[in-house]
Structure formats: C-alpha cells, structure tokens
Amino acid sequence: MLDDPTPVPHDPAQPAAAPYRWHEHRNADAWTWASAVAIAAELRRDLARRPRARLLLSGGTTPAPVYRALARAPLDWARVDVALVDERWLQPSDPDSNAWLVRSNLLRDNAAMSRFESLTRPGHGMEEAVAFANAHARQHASAAVLGMGEDGHTASLFPGMAALDRVLASRQPYVAIDAGGSPGARQWSKRISLTPAGLAFAQSRFLLIQGKAKRDVFRQAMADGDAKRWPVLLAMQGEVPLDVHWCP
C-alpha cells in the first residue's frame, strides 16, 4: 500500500470531512484481492460480536471482480445480509440492474448462503419499494462498498440533479431519485438511492476505483470540497474514514 503524497487542501466553508485512507495497488489483480480481503475482514469482525452482519453493495462493472473474490471468503455467510447502495428502476431479473450484478458475481461459492435484499420487486411500485428499503435499513451495516463516476457521483447521487438538496437533507436511509438531465445516469433516470443519512449506518466505507481518470476526479473533488458538485465527498461526512482502493 502506498500513501497518496499529494496534499489535500480543505475549504473552510465546507464541513470537515472524515479522513480517507488511500490504498494504491500495483495492478488489477492486487487491487481485487486486497479490496476483497479488507471487506471480508469487516464482515468477520462483525460476525464475531453480532448475530448477523450487513453488507451494502454498489453496482457497475468495476466492483464485479472484487465481489467474485469476496464470494470465496471463508465466512459464515448464512449470517450475512446483503443489500444494495442504489438501484436503477429495473426488476432484479434485468441484466442492467445492480441486483443482477450482485447475484451473478457475489451470490455464488461460499457467499451463496447469504441473504439478499433487492431494492425492487415485481408488482411493487416505487413508493412501496422505498418504504420496504427504509424498513430494513435502520440497522448497523458492517460495510458499504461505493463506486464513483467520472462526474464525481456516488450511489445514485449525481451533481446538478434535481432536488439534490432535498435528498441530502432527508432523514430517510433511502429515497426515490429522478436523475433526468444528469449525463451520468444515462437512460436510467428513475432510481432508488442510499442517502447520507443511510450511509451513516455503515461502520466502514470502501471506495473502489481504477484508472488515472478516476484518481484525478477524486483529487479534484478533494481540492474543490463542494459536495454538491462532487457527491463522492458525501462518503467522507461523519467520523468514519473512507478506504479508497485504487489501481492504474
């Protein structure tokens, strides 16, 4: 692991962020296994002191190899609840859904015994889906695994998104999102997303990113300090440090 030598200025007009820890890996294989081992360690720690552990996962193609590696961890997976950080308004059977990605890459090998909570279900509307998510979300989470787009978004919190102020101020763990007009949302503008209030239940936070472009976005976000322009900064609110795992 190499510490990022670049000093990070702080805008005094913004709330102080929790510290982040920069983990730099030499290649994608090292990044995959180091990330999986770190997440597994948090689950193992919680399983040693609680009846169940809870894991919040993001979608996208970047974390898929980490999920496949994590699935092989020798944990008591029957005591692990797996839920989503966010979801496009798609059914779990849709290959473009985050649920599909998690089922395909994590719910296999040893992790096939875990309990999975999808954010969407057949026959249920958006309001009911959000209510169901919130009913299960007000509990300790061992870890939240986050990603970041090249626009600086994380979860389904996009810069310039309509009603972003309302979402950030919400006391509910999950809210319905309309990201219409946000290029990062692509064709899936209707979504359900974890809020900063929901992220506060996570006892550890991981940001998994790859490539020079993502590293530069992260550094630019830290230098700017505006969480509305760079929602990834929301992952550093509070006192829980963000573990950033990066490889070229």
Backbone as CSV, one residue per row, in Angstrom:
resi,resn,N_x,N_y,N_z,CA_x,CA_y,CA_z,C_x,C_y,C_z
1,MET,0.844,-1.188,0.000,0.000,0.000,0.000,0.875,1.232,0.000
2,LEU,0.566,2.233,-0.829,1.310,3.468,-0.881,0.393,4.605,-0.480
3,ASP,0.878,5.487,0.388,0.081,6.645,0.755,0.144,7.672,-0.359
4,ASP,-0.986,8.345,-0.598,-1.033,9.382,-1.622,-0.227,10.575,-1.126
5,PRO,0.845,10.956,-1.809,1.688,12.036,-1.308,1.135,13.423,-1.580
6,THR,0.038,13.512,-2.346,-0.487,14.814,-2.733,-1.227,15.463,-1.566
7,PRO,-0.827,16.641,-1.104,-1.567,17.291,-0.030,-2.961,17.665,-0.497
8,VAL,-3.931,17.557,0.392,-5.321,17.820,0.034,-5.797,19.049,0.785
9,PRO,-6.008,20.184,0.090,-6.490,21.379,0.773,-7.928,21.224,1.210
10,HIS,-8.304,21.960,2.261,-9.674,21.889,2.761,-10.315,23.260,2.686
11,ASP,-11.500,23.343,2.146,-12.262,24.584,2.069,-12.916,24.831,3.415
12,PRO,-12.548,25.871,4.146,-13.126,26.089,5.467,-14.612,26.365,5.435
13,ALA,-15.174,26.683,4.254,-16.616,26.913,4.155,-17.400,25.610,4.146
14,GLN,-16.691,24.485,3.943,-17.343,23.187,3.898,-17.132,22.472,5.229
15,PRO,-18.082,21.581,5.623,-17.876,20.823,6.844,-16.627,19.949,6.717
16,ALA,-15.913,19.786,7.811,-14.713,18.953,7.795,-15.070,17.521,7.435
17,ALA,-14.307,16.947,6.539,-14.562,15.571,6.116,-13.822,14.612,7.031
18,ALA,-14.386,13.428,7.177,-13.659,12.378,7.866,-12.421,12.051,7.043
19,PRO,-11.366,11.603,7.668,-10.167,11.288,6.906,-10.411,10.142,5.932
20,TYR,-9.641,10.128,4.870,-9.686,8.982,3.967,-8.317,8.331,3.971
21,ARG,-8.306,7.044,3.645,-7.058,6.293,3.572,-6.898,5.813,2.135
22,TRP,-5.786,6.156,1.543,-5.536,5.862,0.138,-4.720,4.577,0.039
23,HIS,-5.272,3.556,-0.613,-4.584,2.282,-0.805,-4.290,2.131,-2.300
24,GLU,-3.023,2.195,-2.655,-2.630,2.144,-4.065,-2.037,0.769,-4.368
25,HIS,-2.584,0.097,-5.371,-2.175,-1.264,-5.710,-1.525,-1.285,-7.078
26,ARG,-0.573,-2.206,-7.266,0.253,-2.187,-8.470,-0.494,-2.586,-9.734
27,ASN,-1.542,-3.419,-9.585,-2.298,-3.864,-10.758,-3.698,-4.296,-10.339
28,ALA,-4.508,-4.678,-11.316,-5.909,-5.000,-11.040,-6.052,-6.241,-10.170
29,ASP,-5.178,-7.227,-10.333,-5.271,-8.434,-9.502,-5.006,-8.111,-8.039
30,ALA,-3.959,-7.345,-7.782,-3.654,-6.966,-6.398,-4.782,-6.133,-5.810
31,TRP,-5.314,-5.219,-6.608,-6.449,-4.379,-6.171,-7.659,-5.236,-5.820
32,THR,-7.965,-6.219,-6.668,-9.130,-7.081,-6.448,-9.026,-7.820,-5.133
33,TRP,-7.905,-8.482,-4.917,-7.783,-9.317,-3.723,-7.616,-8.496,-2.453
34,ALA,-6.894,-7.391,-2.530,-6.749,-6.539,-1.346,-8.100,-5.950,-0.933
35,SER,-8.898,-5.528,-1.909,-10.223,-4.984,-1.603,-11.115,-6.050,-0.987
36,ALA,-11.118,-7.246,-1.567,-11.952,-8.329,-1.047,-11.541,-8.720,0.359
37,VAL,-10.238,-8.807,0.609,-9.750,-9.163,1.947,-10.165,-8.109,2.972
38,ALA,-10.076,-6.832,2.606,-10.434,-5.760,3.530,-11.928,-5.794,3.872
39,ILE,-12.769,-6.026,2.875,-14.218,-6.100,3.126,-14.539,-7.323,3.970
40,ALA,-13.920,-8.454,3.652,-14.148,-9.680,4.418,-13.740,-9.497,5.874
41,ALA,-12.683,-8.751,6.126,-12.232,-8.516,7.496,-13.280,-7.770,8.308
42,GLU,-13.960,-6.803,7.680,-15.011,-6.077,8.379,-16.192,-6.997,8.695
43,LEU,-16.558,-7.846,7.751,-17.644,-8.792,7.995,-17.268,-9.772,9.105
44,ARG,-16.039,-10.280,9.057,-15.592,-11.241,10.066,-15.605,-10.601,11.456
45,ARG,-15.174,-9.354,11.531,-15.156,-8.650,12.813,-16.568,-8.511,13.383
46,ASP,-17.517,-8.183,12.526,-18.892,-8.025,12.994,-19.524,-9.361,13.370
47,LEU,-19.251,-10.385,12.591,-19.820,-11.703,12.885,-19.312,-12.256,14.214
48,ALA,-18.144,-11.806,14.655,-17.588,-12.265,15.923,-18.290,-11.648,17.119
49,ARG,-19.020,-10.539,16.885,-19.635,-9.852,18.025,-21.129,-9.615,17.877
50,ARG,-21.694,-9.962,16.731,-23.121,-9.758,16.495,-23.736,-11.012,15.879
51,PRO,-25.051,-11.184,16.045,-25.690,-12.357,15.435,-25.622,-12.352,13.910
52,ARG,-25.685,-11.142,13.308,-25.667,-11.045,11.858,-24.805,-9.854,11.432
53,ALA,-24.309,-9.918,10.204,-23.592,-8.811,9.588,-24.384,-8.333,8.381
54,ARG,-24.180,-7.070,8.018,-24.914,-6.484,6.898,-23.923,-5.810,5.960
55,LEU,-24.071,-6.060,4.672,-23.154,-5.552,3.656,-23.939,-4.810,2.597
56,LEU,-23.557,-3.557,2.321,-24.206,-2.724,1.305,-23.299,-2.635,0.092
57,LEU,-23.828,-2.976,-1.078,-23.011,-3.063,-2.288,-23.528,-2.155,-3.397
58,SER,-22.598,-1.648,-4.179,-22.914,-0.835,-5.355,-22.852,-1.692,-6.609
59,GLY,-23.422,-1.169,-7.683,-23.378,-1.853,-8.965,-22.230,-1.340,-9.815
60,GLY,-22.365,-1.511,-11.114,-21.314,-1.111,-12.033,-20.358,-2.254,-12.309
61,THR,-19.588,-2.114,-13.374,-18.678,-3.189,-13.753,-17.403,-3.203,-12.909
62,THR,-17.005,-2.066,-12.353,-15.735,-2.004,-11.618,-15.656,-2.991,-10.459
63,PRO,-16.680,-3.087,-9.570,-16.511,-3.957,-8.408,-16.756,-5.435,-8.660
64,ALA,-17.190,-5.824,-9.850,-17.564,-7.218,-10.101,-16.452,-8.205,-9.736
65,PRO,-15.196,-7.993,-10.146,-14.162,-8.963,-9.767,-13.914,-9.011,-8.260
66,VAL,-14.104,-7.890,-7.582,-13.967,-7.889,-6.121,-15.059,-8.747,-5.494
67,TYR,-16.270,-8.653,-6.015,-17.374,-9.456,-5.480,-17.109,-10.943,-5.703
68,ARG,-16.567,-11.295,-6.859,-16.267,-12.707,-7.116,-15.191,-13.228,-6.164
69,ALA,-14.197,-12.398,-5.887,-13.167,-12.797,-4.923,-13.740,-12.878,-3.508
70,LEU,-14.564,-11.914,-3.149,-15.174,-11.893,-1.818,-16.045,-13.119,-1.592
71,ALA,-16.705,-13.596,-2.644,-17.592,-14.755,-2.525,-16.856,-16.002,-2.060
72,ARG,-15.554,-16.019,-2.221,-14.755,-17.181,-1.834,-14.254,-17.091,-0.393
73,ALA,-14.512,-15.986,0.284,-14.026,-15.805,1.656,-14.670,-16.834,2.590
74,PRO,-13.902,-17.416,3.496,-14.442,-18.422,4.416,-15.157,-17.776,5.600
75,LEU,-16.333,-17.229,5.336,-17.150,-16.574,6.356,-18.410,-17.392,6.604
76,ASP,-19.076,-17.103,7.703,-20.378,-17.715,7.981,-21.430,-16.918,7.212
77,TRP,-21.464,-17.137,5.912,-22.302,-16.326,5.028,-23.791,-16.467,5.321
78,ALA,-24.212,-17.524,5.944,-25.628,-17.675,6.287,-26.078,-16.609,7.283
79,ARG,-25.137,-15.941,7.910,-25.443,-14.867,8.870,-25.170,-13.485,8.290
80,VAL,-25.026,-13.404,6.967,-24.744,-12.124,6.316,-25.940,-11.702,5.460
81,ASP,-26.409,-10.482,5.682,-27.452,-9.874,4.850,-26.781,-8.955,3.841
82,VAL,-27.086,-9.141,2.582,-26.515,-8.331,1.507,-27.610,-7.436,0.939
83,ALA,-27.357,-6.146,0.899,-28.317,-5.182,0.354,-27.592,-4.262,-0.621
84,LEU,-28.345,-3.386,-1.267,-27.794,-2.518,-2.309,-27.674,-1.079,-1.833
85,VAL,-26.644,-0.407,-2.305,-26.483,1.023,-2.081,-27.509,1.795,-2.912
86,ASP,-27.736,1.348,-4.134,-28.696,2.016,-5.010,-29.132,1.042,-6.090
87,GLU,-30.164,1.442,-6.809,-30.683,0.591,-7.883,-31.375,1.434,-8.932
88,ARG,-31.180,1.055,-10.180,-31.984,1.616,-11.257,-33.396,1.067,-11.129
89,TRP,-34.386,1.798,-11.649,-35.768,1.330,-11.548,-35.980,0.220,-12.577
90,LEU,-35.385,-0.917,-12.261,-35.445,-2.121,-13.081,-35.750,-3.307,-12.180
91,GLN,-36.338,-4.332,-12.736,-36.594,-5.533,-11.951,-35.278,-6.291,-11.710
92,PRO,-35.213,-7.059,-10.622,-33.972,-7.775,-10.303,-33.516,-8.745,-11.391
93,SER,-34.438,-9.169,-12.233,-34.091,-10.095,-13.314,-33.493,-9.403,-14.532
94,ASP,-33.481,-8.064,-14.537,-32.952,-7.317,-15.676,-31.419,-7.322,-15.619
95,PRO,-30.747,-7.722,-16.689,-29.277,-7.760,-16.673,-28.617,-6.403,-16.439
96,ASP,-29.360,-5.304,-16.614,-28.799,-3.983,-16.359,-29.002,-3.523,-14.912
97,SER,-29.634,-4.344,-14.090,-29.877,-3.955,-12.700,-28.670,-4.265,-11.830
98,ASN,-28.546,-3.526,-10.744,-27.488,-3.810,-9.780,-27.740,-5.141,-9.080
99,ALA,-29.003,-5.478,-8.892,-29.334,-6.764,-8.274,-28.776,-7.915,-9.112
100,TRP,-28.917,-7.808,-10.424,-28.400,-8.855,-11.309,-26.882,-8.978,-11.160
101,LEU,-26.207,-7.840,-11.112,-24.755,-7.869,-10.987,-24.325,-8.536,-9.682
102,VAL,-24.992,-8.191,-8.580,-24.630,-8.774,-7.291,-24.943,-10.265,-7.268
103,ARG,-26.108,-10.639,-7.775,-26.458,-12.065,-7.806,-25.445,-12.862,-8.650
104,SER,-25.022,-12.289,-9.761,-24.136,-13.005,-10.680,-22.710,-13.108,-10.157
105,ASN,-22.276,-12.117,-9.382,-20.869,-12.057,-9.000,-20.583,-12.336,-7.534
106,LEU,-21.538,-12.088,-6.646,-21.301,-12.346,-5.217,-22.035,-13.579,-4.713
107,LEU,-23.286,-13.751,-5.110,-24.105,-14.825,-4.530,-23.755,-16.161,-5.177
108,ARG,-22.547,-16.611,-4.940,-22.004,-17.826,-5.513,-20.954,-18.362,-4.536
109,ASP,-20.401,-19.525,-4.827,-19.366,-20.105,-3.972,-19.821,-20.046,-2.505
110,ASN,-18.949,-19.617,-1.598,-19.323,-19.583,-0.185,-20.461,-18.591,0.096
111,ALA,-20.486,-17.488,-0.630,-21.462,-16.434,-0.378,-22.866,-16.777,-0.871
112,ALA,-23.036,-17.916,-1.526,-24.375,-18.314,-1.976,-25.329,-18.495,-0.805
113,MET,-24.798,-18.656,0.407,-25.634,-18.857,1.594,-26.127,-17.547,2.201
114,SER,-25.661,-16.415,1.691,-26.074,-15.130,2.263,-27.516,-14.807,1.899
115,ARG,-28.098,-13.859,2.618,-29.474,-13.415,2.384,-29.430,-12.098,1.618
116,PHE,-30.069,-12.057,0.447,-30.007,-10.881,-0.414,-31.316,-10.112,-0.380
117,GLU,-31.221,-8.783,-0.247,-32.381,-7.897,-0.262,-32.331,-7.030,-1.511
118,SER,-33.212,-7.265,-2.448,-33.290,-6.427,-3.639,-34.085,-5.157,-3.324
119,LEU,-33.739,-4.063,-3.981,-34.479,-2.819,-3.772,-35.766,-2.752,-4.585
120,THR,-35.867,-3.529,-5.636,-37.088,-3.566,-6.438,-37.619,-4.991,-6.449
121,ARG,-38.951,-5.087,-6.566,-39.594,-6.403,-6.588,-40.759,-6.370,-7.563
122,PRO,-41.008,-7.462,-8.263,-42.123,-7.491,-9.214,-43.449,-7.146,-8.537
123,GLY,-44.250,-6.318,-9.212,-45.571,-5.984,-8.705,-45.605,-4.889,-7.664
124,HIS,-44.448,-4.265,-7.359,-44.393,-3.216,-6.343,-43.923,-1.916,-6.979
125,GLY,-44.629,-0.824,-6.665,-44.284,0.476,-7.209,-43.122,1.115,-6.471
126,MET,-42.701,2.271,-6.968,-41.546,2.966,-6.405,-41.757,3.322,-4.930
127,GLU,-42.923,3.892,-4.587,-43.161,4.306,-3.211,-43.097,3.122,-2.250
128,GLU,-43.684,2.005,-2.657,-43.664,0.821,-1.809,-42.253,0.255,-1.703
129,ALA,-41.499,0.296,-2.786,-40.132,-0.214,-2.766,-39.256,0.601,-1.824
130,VAL,-39.413,1.922,-1.842,-38.632,2.777,-0.949,-39.017,2.524,0.502
131,ALA,-40.324,2.383,0.766,-40.772,2.108,2.125,-40.211,0.782,2.638
132,PHE,-40.189,-0.225,1.770,-39.640,-1.523,2.150,-38.152,-1.409,2.462
133,ALA,-37.428,-0.666,1.629,-35.992,-0.482,1.854,-35.733,0.225,3.177
134,ASN,-36.519,1.255,3.461,-36.309,2.001,4.702,-36.661,1.188,5.942
135,ALA,-37.598,0.268,5.805,-37.968,-0.578,6.942,-36.821,-1.501,7.353
136,HIS,-35.937,-1.810,6.396,-34.835,-2.727,6.682,-33.506,-2.011,6.883
137,ALA,-33.477,-0.711,6.613,-32.185,-0.016,6.539,-31.721,0.584,7.855
138,ARG,-32.610,0.728,8.823,-32.216,1.392,10.064,-31.542,0.412,11.021
139,GLN,-30.483,-0.153,10.554,-29.716,-1.082,11.364,-28.246,-0.959,10.994
140,HIS,-27.420,-1.373,11.914,-25.975,-1.343,11.715,-25.589,-2.074,10.440
141,ALA,-24.700,-1.494,9.663,-24.132,-2.157,8.490,-22.634,-2.302,8.701
142,SER,-22.136,-3.478,8.455,-20.703,-3.720,8.646,-19.872,-2.889,7.678
143,ALA,-20.328,-2.795,6.427,-19.554,-2.092,5.401,-20.460,-1.637,4.276
144,ALA,-20.086,-0.517,3.685,-20.715,-0.038,2.450,-19.639,0.061,1.392
145,VAL,-19.891,-0.550,0.246,-18.940,-0.534,-0.864,-19.476,0.424,-1.921
146,LEU,-18.711,1.463,-2.211,-19.150,2.529,-3.099,-18.298,2.572,-4.358
147,GLY,-18.851,3.170,-5.385,-18.120,3.465,-6.599,-18.159,4.957,-6.860
148,MET,-17.543,5.387,-7.938,-17.537,6.802,-8.297,-17.484,6.927,-9.811
149,GLY,-18.365,7.761,-10.352,-18.339,8.037,-11.782,-17.350,9.141,-12.105
150,GLU,-17.060,9.322,-13.382,-16.118,10.363,-13.782,-16.710,11.760,-13.623
151,ASP,-18.013,11.830,-13.294,-18.623,13.110,-12.950,-18.587,13.356,-11.442
152,GLY,-18.013,12.425,-10.690,-17.930,12.575,-9.241,-19.122,12.053,-8.481
153,HIS,-20.061,11.365,-9.155,-21.223,10.865,-8.428,-20.867,9.586,-7.681
154,THR,-21.625,9.328,-6.636,-21.553,8.048,-5.942,-22.967,7.641,-5.594
155,ALA,-23.192,6.328,-5.391,-24.560,5.810,-5.287,-25.327,6.334,-6.504
156,SER,-26.565,6.816,-6.311,-27.277,7.476,-7.412,-27.452,8.955,-7.090
157,LEU,-26.414,9.546,-6.512,-26.396,10.967,-6.174,-25.508,11.668,-7.202
158,PHE,-26.164,12.371,-8.130,-25.469,12.954,-9.272,-25.339,14.465,-9.114
159,PRO,-24.227,15.049,-9.556,-24.086,16.501,-9.487,-25.133,17.191,-10.355
160,GLY,-25.718,18.249,-9.816,-26.711,19.002,-10.565,-28.065,18.346,-10.667
161,MET,-28.253,17.238,-9.974,-29.512,16.507,-10.041,-30.649,17.329,-9.434
162,ALA,-31.826,17.247,-10.028,-32.989,17.944,-9.484,-33.266,17.460,-8.063
163,ALA,-33.606,18.392,-7.178,-33.954,18.080,-5.795,-32.802,17.453,-5.010
164,LEU,-31.561,17.711,-5.438,-30.424,17.159,-4.701,-30.408,17.660,-3.260
165,ASP,-30.763,18.929,-3.052,-30.798,19.458,-1.687,-31.766,18.671,-0.813
166,ARG,-32.921,18.332,-1.373,-33.914,17.553,-0.614,-33.368,16.177,-0.268
167,VAL,-32.711,15.558,-1.205,-32.153,14.224,-0.970,-31.089,14.275,0.114
168,LEU,-30.204,15.270,0.040,-29.125,15.366,1.013,-29.637,15.686,2.414
169,ALA,-30.770,16.376,2.486,-31.331,16.737,3.791,-32.257,15.660,4.356
170,SER,-32.565,14.639,3.564,-33.514,13.623,4.008,-32.988,12.856,5.218
171,ARG,-33.895,12.525,6.129,-33.542,11.687,7.267,-33.826,10.218,6.995
172,GLN,-34.373,9.939,5.816,-34.652,8.561,5.438,-33.386,7.926,4.849
173,PRO,-33.139,6.658,5.126,-31.958,5.999,4.562,-31.991,5.892,3.035
174,TYR,-33.187,5.686,2.466,-33.334,5.569,1.011,-34.397,6.531,0.520
175,VAL,-34.208,7.033,-0.688,-35.201,7.904,-1.314,-35.316,7.537,-2.790
176,ALA,-36.452,7.921,-3.376,-36.623,7.810,-4.825,-35.869,8.958,-5.487
177,ILE,-35.254,8.655,-6.616,-34.416,9.630,-7.326,-34.948,9.815,-8.744
178,ASP,-34.987,11.081,-9.188,-35.198,11.375,-10.605,-33.948,12.103,-11.085
179,ALA,-33.099,11.373,-11.779,-31.823,11.930,-12.238,-31.883,12.367,-13.683
180,GLY,-33.094,12.655,-14.178,-33.234,13.138,-15.546,-32.388,14.376,-15.783
181,GLY,-31.645,14.397,-16.891,-30.772,15.521,-17.189,-29.355,15.352,-16.675
182,SER,-29.117,14.306,-15.882,-27.768,14.027,-15.385,-27.107,13.021,-16.328
183,PRO,-26.078,13.419,-17.050,-25.483,12.500,-18.032,-25.014,11.184,-17.419
184,GLY,-24.537,11.228,-16.180,-24.041,10.018,-15.544,-25.099,8.965,-15.309
185,ALA,-26.367,9.386,-15.263,-27.457,8.425,-15.054,-27.813,7.682,-16.330
186,ARG,-27.340,8.193,-17.458,-27.631,7.614,-18.766,-29.148,7.442,-18.946
187,GLN,-29.587,6.310,-19.469,-31.025,6.169,-19.766,-31.845,5.773,-18.545
188,TRP,-31.180,5.566,-17.405,-31.901,5.102,-16.211,-32.063,6.265,-15.233
189,SER,-32.995,7.151,-15.504,-33.158,8.326,-14.651,-33.906,8.009,-13.359
190,LYS,-34.807,7.049,-13.390,-35.571,6.677,-12.200,-34.763,5.671,-11.383
191,ARG,-34.545,5.981,-10.109,-33.678,5.173,-9.277,-34.111,5.220,-7.813
192,ILE,-33.531,4.329,-7.031,-33.608,4.379,-5.575,-32.179,4.480,-5.077
193,SER,-31.934,5.375,-4.107,-30.559,5.557,-3.656,-30.469,5.699,-2.146
194,LEU,-29.367,5.208,-1.625,-28.992,5.486,-0.251,-28.704,6.978,-0.120
195,THR,-29.057,7.550,1.003,-28.791,8.958,1.297,-27.610,9.058,2.266
196,PRO,-27.106,10.253,2.511,-26.089,10.391,3.561,-26.580,9.878,4.913
197,ALA,-27.878,10.053,5.209,-28.420,9.525,6.461,-28.347,8.006,6.493
198,GLY,-28.578,7.374,5.350,-28.476,5.923,5.290,-27.044,5.439,5.378
199,LEU,-26.130,6.173,4.755,-24.724,5.804,4.794,-24.164,5.895,6.207
200,ALA,-24.769,6.734,7.035,-24.290,6.897,8.412,-24.394,5.607,9.223
201,PHE,-25.219,4.649,8.779,-25.344,3.377,9.490,-24.176,2.431,9.204
202,ALA,-23.341,2.769,8.226,-22.229,1.896,7.850,-21.024,2.164,8.738
203,GLN,-20.488,1.115,9.324,-19.351,1.244,10.223,-18.016,1.284,9.493
204,SER,-18.002,0.918,8.223,-16.814,1.083,7.383,-17.286,1.396,5.978
205,ARG,-16.443,2.118,5.233,-16.810,2.558,3.891,-15.629,2.334,2.951
206,PHE,-15.927,1.759,1.804,-14.900,1.476,0.811,-15.275,2.144,-0.505
207,LEU,-14.318,2.791,-1.131,-14.497,3.347,-2.465,-13.543,2.603,-3.394
208,LEU,-14.094,1.910,-4.387,-13.304,1.106,-5.309,-13.227,1.809,-6.659
209,ILE,-12.033,2.244,-7.043,-11.860,2.964,-8.300,-10.594,2.477,-8.997
210,GLN,-10.578,2.658,-10.312,-9.443,2.250,-11.133,-9.144,3.326,-12.173
211,GLY,-7.887,3.425,-12.546,-7.504,4.269,-13.670,-7.141,5.690,-13.281
212,LYS,-6.298,6.298,-14.113,-5.839,7.655,-13.860,-6.990,8.654,-13.844
213,ALA,-7.975,8.481,-14.729,-9.081,9.434,-14.803,-9.837,9.494,-13.482
214,LYS,-10.116,8.323,-12.882,-10.839,8.311,-11.610,-9.981,8.896,-10.484
215,ARG,-8.693,8.599,-10.511,-7.812,9.180,-9.490,-7.826,10.703,-9.576
216,ASP,-7.780,11.218,-10.800,-7.778,12.669,-10.986,-9.103,13.287,-10.545
217,VAL,-10.211,12.590,-10.822,-11.514,13.091,-10.378,-11.556,13.165,-8.856
218,PHE,-11.072,12.122,-8.209,-11.081,12.107,-6.744,-10.241,13.254,-6.183
219,ARG,-9.068,13.466,-6.749,-8.206,14.550,-6.277,-8.852,15.912,-6.528
220,GLN,-9.507,16.051,-7.680,-10.159,17.316,-7.984,-11.303,17.571,-7.011
221,ALA,-12.063,16.532,-6.691,-13.160,16.669,-5.730,-12.634,17.095,-4.368
222,MET,-11.548,16.468,-3.923,-10.988,16.813,-2.623,-10.472,18.244,-2.605
223,ALA,-9.876,18.670,-3.698,-9.352,20.027,-3.760,-10.464,21.065,-3.783
224,ASP,-11.576,20.730,-4.452,-12.693,21.671,-4.571,-13.521,21.728,-3.285
225,GLY,-13.851,20.555,-2.744,-14.564,20.498,-1.468,-16.058,20.703,-1.531
226,ASP,-16.638,20.857,-2.721,-18.076,21.104,-2.850,-18.798,19.779,-3.070
227,ALA,-19.514,19.313,-2.052,-20.172,18.003,-2.123,-21.337,17.988,-3.102
228,LYS,-21.907,19.137,-3.423,-22.980,19.163,-4.408,-22.417,19.015,-5.823
229,ARG,-21.242,19.536,-6.031,-20.581,19.372,-7.338,-19.928,17.999,-7.449
230,TRP,-19.435,17.483,-6.308,-18.746,16.192,-6.260,-19.376,15.342,-5.163
231,PRO,-20.498,14.698,-5.439,-21.194,13.938,-4.389,-20.367,12.843,-3.728
232,VAL,-19.278,12.413,-4.354,-18.430,11.408,-3.708,-17.926,11.909,-2.360
233,LEU,-17.833,13.209,-2.183,-17.386,13.762,-0.906,-18.348,13.436,0.233
234,LEU,-19.597,13.123,-0.107,-20.571,12.756,0.930,-20.153,11.484,1.656
235,ALA,-19.352,10.661,1.009,-18.889,9.416,1.630,-17.908,9.688,2.762
236,MET,-17.447,10.931,2.872,-16.496,11.272,3.924,-17.101,12.147,5.003
237,GLN,-18.414,12.291,4.999,-19.077,13.012,6.076,-19.138,12.132,7.318
238,GLY,-19.047,12.755,8.474,-19.083,11.999,9.715,-17.683,11.607,10.147
239,GLU,-17.607,10.610,11.007,-16.323,10.241,11.606,-15.769,8.919,11.084
240,VAL,-16.459,8.296,10.135,-15.989,7.021,9.601,-15.054,7.287,8.431
241,PRO,-13.795,6.863,8.510,-12.886,7.099,7.389,-13.280,6.304,6.154
242,LEU,-12.983,6.864,5.012,-13.255,6.205,3.735,-11.975,5.536,3.255
243,ASP,-12.029,4.224,3.033,-10.895,3.484,2.490,-11.002,3.473,0.975
244,VAL,-10.106,4.182,0.308,-10.101,4.283,-1.148,-9.086,3.283,-1.698
245,HIS,-9.561,2.334,-2.481,-8.680,1.358,-3.113,-8.586,1.693,-4.602
246,TRP,-7.358,1.938,-5.064,-7.136,2.372,-6.443,-6.016,1.563,-7.078
247,CYS,-6.134,1.340,-8.385,-5.028,0.758,-9.158,-5.026,1.431,-10.521
248,PRO,-3.885,1.396,-11.222,-3.810,2.033,-12.541,-4.747,1.382,-13.554
